[in-house]
Amino acid sequence: MAQATTTESAHAKDAHHHGTKSYWVVWVILLACTGLTVFTGQHDLSHVFPSANITIALIIATIKASLVVWYFMHMREAAGTNRIVFVTSFVFLLVMIFGVFGDLWTRSPMTLPYHTPTTEGPEIEVPEGGAHHAPAHHSPSPEHHE
């Protein structure tokens, strides 16, 4: 019984240790990051480097997700097992992402989904005298349908 009381008082002390100030600061940082995301989404930053918009958006999203996990999901106060599960899940996510991109990076360009065949190249030569061919499908005249 004394052990339970000691644990409850320690938990109550920890609950009073961190106030709402840190939550408000994190919330303001999240709002600023959201504003920065909107700003970068409306402006073309390709003059900085070719894929600047997506890179900046992913960095901002990673910062926001880390803040949410660390503060609002209380990962900074979590036990060791919870941290291990979270880190393992995150590593698995990275393996899956790099597995997909690794597959795309090693394919030939013609097999990628966004690649379209070129229209440039040698033209098809038609033999002299023209080609005689029958129509592939002869449609019957309307009067035969009666």
Protein Blocks (a to p, Z undefined) as FASTA:
>chain_A
ZZmmmmmmmmmmmmmmpccklmmmmmmmmmmmmmmmmmmmmpccklmpmklmmmmmmmmm
mmmmmmmmmmmnommmpcfklmmmmmmmmmmmmmmmmmmmmmmmmpcfklpmkbccdfbd
cdddddehiaadddfbdcddfklmZZ
